[in-house]
Each structure stands twice: as C-alpha cells, then as structure tokens.
Amino acid sequence: MGLTRPLRWVVAVLAVVLTAVSASWFLRQAHEWPVAGLDGRVYRDAARAFLDREDIYSGRFQGLPFTYPPFALLVLVPLALLPENAATLLMFAASGAALVVVVRWCQDYATRGRPGSWWLTVAMAAPAAIAVEPVRSTLSLGQVNLLLLALVLGLDARGTRWSGVGAGLATAIKIAPGLLVAAQAVRSDWRAFGRGVLAFVAATALAAVLAPAATRAYFTSLLWDSSRPGGLDYLQNQSLRGVLARHAPDHAPLVWLMSALLVLALGAWVVRRHRRDPFYALTAAALTGLLVSPVSWSHHWVWVLPIVAVGVRSGLRSPVAWTALALLASTVVELLYWTTGDAALVTQDMYVVLGLAWLVAAAAAVVSAEDPASVPAAEADAVGSTS
C-alpha cells in the first residue's frame, strides 16, 4: 500500500489530529462519566486486597465482585502499587497501545502483508477507539479485553513459534479464551494445543502456590456460578444465553444448552475448514466462544476487529465480508440505541444475530488455496501431516 510523499504527510497529520480528538474525548468522559475507569479500579483494589492477604472472592471492590481467576491478580499487581489515577492512566495507555498493534496486525492480515505506514494504522485506530462500541467500552472502563486480544493475535493467530501460549495465558487470566486453546486441537496443531495447555497449567499452578485458598474457591465453586458477573438478561450481555434470558426466561437454560451445542459444532466446522489459516480459525473460535458463553458483555466483542480483517481478506463480494461489515456497523449504531432509553427489540441482540450470520457465512466460504501461506512452513507441515 505505497503512498506518495505528500499523501504520507496528509495521513500523518490526520493520524495526529484524530488521536488528539480521541484523547480529548476520553479525557472529557473521565471527568463527566461516573463509571469511567470502573473496571480498572476494581482490578487495582482486588490486587491490593490480594497483597494484603484478604479473601478476594468474598469481598466487593467499587461495589462489584472480582470474577477473574487468581492468576489475573498476579498480572494486576502493578496496578496495586500505583495511586488510583496513575493506575487508571496505565490501563488506558496499555489498552490504547494494544489497540494500535491489533489494528496493525489486522491490516497486515487483510492486505496480505501490505499494511502501509504506521501513520495509517494510527489514523484507523483513533476513530475506532470512539466509534466501535466494544473498543470504546473497553477503554472507558479500563477493561483487559484489548490486551488479551493483542496477546492472542500476537502469539497465536500470526503463527509464531509461541503459538498457543497466548490463549493459554489469556485463559489463566480470564477463562473465556479457553475455547481458543481447544481450537488448536481442532486444527490438528497439537504443538500449539500442548503449549496452550502447559501455559494455562503453569500460570494456574503459580497462582495456586501463592493463593491456594483463592484458587480452590474459584475452580471448585465460583467458576460455575454464571450469575456472579451480573444479570444474564442485562442488555449488554450479547450471548445466546443473554438473548434467551431476555426473551424466553422460562425455557432459557434448556434451549441455551441445545443451541450452544449446535453453535459449538458450527464453530468447530469453521475452525477445521480453515485450519491452515490460524488467524481465520482462531477468530472463528473466539466468535463461537462469545456466542456460547453464558456471559459475553458487549465490550468482550473487540474481536469484531479481526472479524472485519477476515472479511476484507475474503473479498468484499463475499458473504463473510458483508456480515463482518454489518457487525462492525452494529457496534457503531448500537451504542446510540442502548444509551437512549429502552432499546427497540430489533436492536437488542444484533451482535448475536450478526455474529451467527458471520459464522454461517464462514462455514460456507470457499477455502482459499492461499490459506497455508499465512502459516509458517514448519507449522503448515505439522498441521498438514496430521490432518
């Protein structure tokens, strides 16, 4: 994506201006929105309680329970060592940097290795920070979603020698990415699967040594309590379970179980079908996880960025591209509906509806002969030999 010198200057200036506008918007929000940085403060307070040897899972922080595995506390300790405002700024800066890197990797994938200048990347990331609801909510609340997305894309989806480790560590931090570890087995990439399992086990074992009671409580009880993160029928719960809790609460558990099994089967088919392309396969696995998880808050849907990258690479005439762009559009307009009183029925479940549509389109998509090119030679041979 070569640009002339004058155009490069235009893109650079545009990137600076858009970044300034985005930063000023979030700065204003920090002063006006009561819950700005809320989740980041929960992380910090929970990590401080952990250092003080308090019972993490029986307490509440900023009025909310801490719902992550114990290993997450070890990762969050740096926040506990900082004043509250500094910790909030650190989370925002780290997530902002992760957003830029994620957009860069998505560009690289979508353009088949011709992403253009970093100024172009920043010029795309800055408006996405405000316009794309999952990204905006993640940054606004101080959530970890963009950091985990960068971890998985950087180590796993790009086919590095550390493939599998990203999802393994992400699972030890937030459990939900566990399906990405399993996806490596569906791809028949047994080395990546083994690395993912080992990374999760090692991280969890470290947490068990440092916090045995918390580890025991989490994995024997709290992990299985789907109501702990919040009400399943809450509008921002964009999962199959959330849809059913809102519209068919009397039959939700049974119908969710059956529908989740069907979606898991569909997701596994897509992962297997595109197994030679780790970016595509893991994106499909992540979307499947969002759909079948009992709780998938709207800010978990930062995977819309790689979904769009897959769509663009598939060609704009492809249903994979149409559904990806429709999902992206929904993340822009949904915020308007959700913040203006009662959301209309048609808008309440758009992430789920369009996510399912994308998964169906991906299942029917023709597998490109170029897919193996996205996997390093050694990894492609390993996958091909066990397929």
DOLO-464522 format. One record per residue (C-alpha): residue in three letters; y, z, x. Coordinates in steps of 0.02 Angstrom, whole numbers, padded with zeros to 5 digits, always signed. Layout:
BEGIN
ALAYZX
...
END
This chain:
BEGIN
MET+00000+00000+00000
GLY+00128-00059+00127
LEU+00313-00039+00085
THR+00465-00120+00162
ARG+00578-00007+00264
PRO+00717+00003+00131
LEU+00588+00041-00003
ARG+00513+00179+00105
TRP+00684+00259+00113
VAL+00702+00246-00075
VAL+00533+00329-00100
ALA+00577+00467+00024
VAL+00742+00505-00062
LEU+00656+00501-00232
ALA+00524+00623-00169
VAL+00657+00745-00107
VAL+00755+00735-00270
LEU+00603+00757-00380
THR+00542+00904-00276
ALA+00713+00987-00290
VAL+00714+00960-00479
SER+00538+01029-00495
ALA+00575+01181-00386
SER+00734+01220-00482
TRP+00640+01207-00647
PHE+00510+01334-00591
LEU+00645+01447-00519
ARG+00734+01447-00686
GLN+00571+01480-00776
ALA+00535+01628-00662
HIS+00695+01710-00724
GLU+00676+01665-00908
TRP+00489+01669-00948
PRO+00421+01846-00962
VAL+00244+01799-00908
ALA+00292+01689-00761
GLY+00176+01731-00616
LEU+00073+01847-00727
ASP-00099+01799-00663
GLY-00040+01809-00484
ARG+00020+01986-00515
VAL-00149+02028-00592
TYR-00233+01964-00433
ARG-00117+02067-00324
ASP-00136+02228-00424
ALA-00325+02210-00432
ALA-00334+02182-00244
ARG-00227+02336-00215
ALA-00342+02438-00326
PHE-00490+02370-00228
LEU-00410+02429-00065
ASP-00381+02599-00146
ARG-00567+02604-00193
GLU-00534+02609-00379
ASP-00653+02545-00514
ILE-00588+02368-00532
TYR-00680+02315-00687
SER-00640+02466-00795
GLY-00454+02454-00761
ARG-00318+02339-00826
PHE-00184+02256-00724
GLN-00023+02197-00803
GLY-00115+02236-00966
LEU-00261+02119-00925
PRO-00437+02144-00856
PHE-00490+02069-00690
THR-00625+01942-00735
TYR-00675+01864-00568
PRO-00823+01907-00455
PRO-00797+02039-00320
PHE-00786+01910-00180
ALA-00623+01850-00257
LEU-00548+02020-00217
LEU-00581+01993-00032
VAL-00493+01825-00039
LEU-00346+01900-00133
VAL-00318+02047-00014
PRO-00171+01959+00073
LEU-00075+01968-00091
ALA-00102+02156-00096
LEU-00017+02175+00073
LEU+00144+02095+00013
PRO+00283+02151-00104
GLU+00264+02083-00279
ASN+00395+01945-00267
ALA+00331+01889-00097
ALA+00152+01882-00163
THR+00210+01778-00312
LEU+00302+01659-00196
LEU+00149+01644-00083
MET+00037+01596-00229
PHE+00162+01468-00290
ALA+00186+01392-00118
ALA+00000+01385-00083
SER-00036+01305-00251
GLY+00107+01182-00228
ALA+00038+01130-00060
ALA-00136+01114-00138
LEU-00064+01002-00273
VAL+00011+00883-00144
VAL-00154+00875-00049
VAL-00254+00848-00209
VAL-00139+00706-00263
ARG-00157+00630-00090
TRP-00347+00633-00098
CYS-00342+00562-00274
GLN-00228+00422-00213
ASP-00345+00388-00068
TYR-00494+00376-00185
ALA-00407+00274-00319
THR-00338+00147-00194
ARG-00498+00137-00091
GLY-00420+00210+00066
ARG-00243+00140+00050
PRO-00142+00285-00020
GLY+00026+00236+00053
SER+00152+00356+00128
TRP+00154+00543+00105
TRP+00327+00524+00026
LEU+00244+00427-00114
THR+00118+00568-00133
VAL+00257+00698-00148
ALA+00353+00586-00269
MET+00199+00585-00382
ALA+00155+00769-00362
ALA+00329+00837-00402
PRO+00343+00771-00581
ALA+00158+00807-00611
ALA+00195+00990-00573
ILE+00304+00999-00728
ALA+00237+00863-00843
VAL+00048+00891-00832
GLU+00012+01049-00931
PRO-00139+01115-00833
VAL-00044+01094-00669
ARG+00115+01168-00741
SER+00024+01318-00814
THR-00072+01349-00653
LEU+00090+01351-00552
SER+00185+01450-00683
LEU+00054+01587-00700
GLY+00006+01599-00516
GLN-00172+01542-00552
VAL-00300+01488-00421
ASN-00357+01326-00503
LEU-00267+01205-00387
LEU-00329+01299-00234
LEU-00509+01289-00293
LEU-00488+01106-00339
ALA-00423+01070-00163
LEU-00569+01167-00089
VAL-00699+01065-00184
LEU-00615+00896-00161
GLY-00581+00927+00023
LEU-00755+00984+00073
ASP-00872+00912-00058
ALA-00802+00763-00154
ARG-00748+00672+00004
GLY-00923+00679+00078
THR-00886+00784+00233
ARG-01018+00869+00341
TRP-00973+01030+00248
SER-01013+00953+00079
GLY-01075+01087-00041
VAL-00985+01231+00043
GLY-00827+01205-00060
ALA-00914+01226-00227
GLY-01018+01370-00161
LEU-00865+01468-00107
ALA-00770+01420-00266
THR-00916+01487-00369
ALA-00911+01651-00274
ILE-00726+01663-00318
LYS-00729+01606-00500
ILE-00911+01571-00557
ALA-00864+01419-00664
PRO-00882+01294-00519
GLY-01068+01339-00508
LEU-01112+01179-00600
LEU-01040+01083-00452
VAL-01171+01162-00340
ALA-01309+01112-00460
ALA-01236+00936-00468
GLN-01283+00910-00286
ALA-01465+00935-00332
VAL-01446+00810-00475
ARG-01376+00689-00345
SER-01529+00725-00236
ASP-01412+00779-00097
TRP-01520+00927-00051
ARG-01423+00969+00106
ALA-01261+00987+00008
PHE-01353+01086-00125
GLY-01426+01203+00006
ARG-01257+01227+00089
GLY-01180+01268-00080
VAL-01312+01397-00122
LEU-01300+01475+00050
ALA-01110+01483+00041
PHE-01117+01569-00128
VAL-01254+01691-00075
ALA-01167+01734+00089
ALA-00999+01764+00006
THR-01076+01867-00133
ALA-01181+01966-00009
LEU-01024+02008+00090
ALA-00942+02070-00070
ALA-01098+02171-00112
VAL-01089+02258+00057
LEU-00905+02301+00037
ALA-00906+02335-00150
PRO-01086+02370-00206
ALA-01043+02455-00371
ALA-00923+02319-00423
THR-01047+02182-00377
ARG-01185+02265-00475
ALA-01073+02291-00628
TYR-01010+02112-00626
PHE-01176+02021-00609
THR-01278+02135-00722
SER-01154+02154-00864
LEU-00979+02082-00856
LEU-01030+01905-00811
TRP-01121+01887-00977
ASP-00977+01950-01085
SER-00891+01789-01140
SER-00760+01886-01239
ARG-00694+01978-01087
PRO-00572+01841-01031
GLY-00493+01834-01205
GLY-00519+01773-01384
LEU-00634+01623-01394
ASP-00532+01548-01537
TYR-00370+01552-01439
LEU-00288+01380-01442
GLN-00285+01364-01253
ASN-00474+01384-01244
GLN-00513+01199-01226
SER-00702+01204-01228
LEU-00837+01163-01354
ARG-00855+01349-01390
GLY-00669+01363-01420
VAL-00670+01216-01540
LEU-00813+01292-01640
ALA-00735+01465-01640
ARG-00577+01391-01716
HIS-00658+01277-01846
ALA-00834+01342-01881
PRO-00838+01525-01829
ASP-00987+01570-01939
HIS-01101+01446-01851
ALA-01017+01438-01682
PRO-01149+01518-01568
LEU-01297+01412-01625
VAL-01200+01249-01639
TRP-01119+01281-01470
LEU-01289+01307-01388
MET-01357+01144-01457
SER-01200+01044-01418
ALA-01187+01119-01244
LEU-01364+01065-01204
LEU-01325+00888-01261
VAL-01166+00881-01157
LEU-01258+00952-01006
ALA-01387+00814-01024
LEU-01250+00683-01038
GLY-01159+00755-00887
ALA-01318+00757-00784
TRP-01347+00574-00829
VAL-01171+00529-00768
VAL-01192+00629-00607
ARG-01360+00548-00573
ARG-01297+00374-00617
HIS-01151+00389-00496
ARG-01243+00495-00367
ARG-01192+00385-00219
ASP-01008+00421-00254
PRO-00981+00609-00231
PHE-00801+00603-00294
TYR-00854+00521-00458
ALA-01011+00627-00479
LEU-00927+00795-00445
THR-00780+00750-00558
ALA-00904+00716-00698
ALA-00993+00881-00660
ALA-00828+00976-00665
LEU-00782+00900-00833
THR-00954+00944-00900
GLY-00926+01122-00844
LEU-00758+01130-00932
LEU-00838+01071-01094
VAL-00991+01184-01096
SER-00913+01343-01028
PRO-00879+01472-01164
VAL-00701+01488-01099
SER-00603+01346-01019
TRP-00419+01389-01027
SER-00306+01238-01030
HIS-00249+01273-00852
HIS-00429+01251-00793
TRP-00409+01066-00835
VAL-00322+01025-00671
TRP-00474+00912-00646
VAL-00376+00786-00751
LEU-00303+00727-00584
PRO-00469+00669-00507
ILE-00523+00606-00679
VAL-00373+00489-00678
ALA-00413+00438-00499
VAL-00589+00388-00553
GLY-00515+00292-00699
VAL-00392+00196-00591
ARG-00527+00152-00465
SER-00639+00091-00606
GLY-00507-00036-00657
LEU-00376-00024-00792
ARG-00481-00130-00911
SER-00622-00005-00904
PRO-00650+00124-01043
VAL-00662+00252-00903
ALA-00480+00212-00862
TRP-00423+00210-01044
THR-00498+00379-01084
ALA-00434+00453-00920
LEU-00256+00396-00955
ALA-00270+00458-01135
LEU-00325+00628-01071
LEU-00179+00629-00948
ALA-00059+00584-01089
SER-00129+00725-01195
THR-00092+00851-01058
VAL+00090+00796-01065
VAL+00113+00799-01254
GLU+00000+00947-01293
LEU+00124+01068-01215
LEU+00254+01009-01340
TYR+00138+01038-01487
TRP+00072+01205-01426
THR+00244+01280-01400
THR+00325+01228-01564
GLY+00243+01341-01692
ASP+00074+01306-01770
ALA-00012+01160-01686
ALA-00067+01019-01800
LEU-00254+01008-01824
VAL-00266+00841-01735
THR-00186+00913-01578
GLN-00286+01074-01562
ASP-00437+01005-01471
MET-00376+00848-01384
TYR-00434+00899-01210
VAL-00610+00922-01275
VAL-00612+00763-01381
LEU-00543+00653-01242
GLY-00649+00740-01110
LEU-00804+00697-01211
ALA-00742+00519-01232
TRP-00720+00502-01043
LEU-00894+00570-01011
VAL-00970+00445-01133
ALA-00872+00304-01052
ALA-00931+00359-00879
ALA-01110+00363-00941
ALA-01097+00183-00998
ALA-00997+00122-00847
VAL-01073-00005-00730
VAL-01112+00073-00562
SER-01011-00016-00429
ALA-01101-00088-00279
GLU-00962-00010-00176
ASP-01006+00168-00227
PRO-01108+00204-00069
ALA-00956+00161+00036
SER-00874+00322-00019
VAL-01014+00422+00060
PRO-01029+00441+00249
ALA-01176+00339+00316
ALA-01284+00489+00357
GLU-01257+00564+00185
ALA-01288+00397+00097
ASP-01452+00376+00190
ALA-01503+00553+00144
VAL-01462+00527-00040
GLY-01543+00356-00046
SER-01703+00414+00036
THR-01732+00549-00094
SER-01677+00453-00249
END
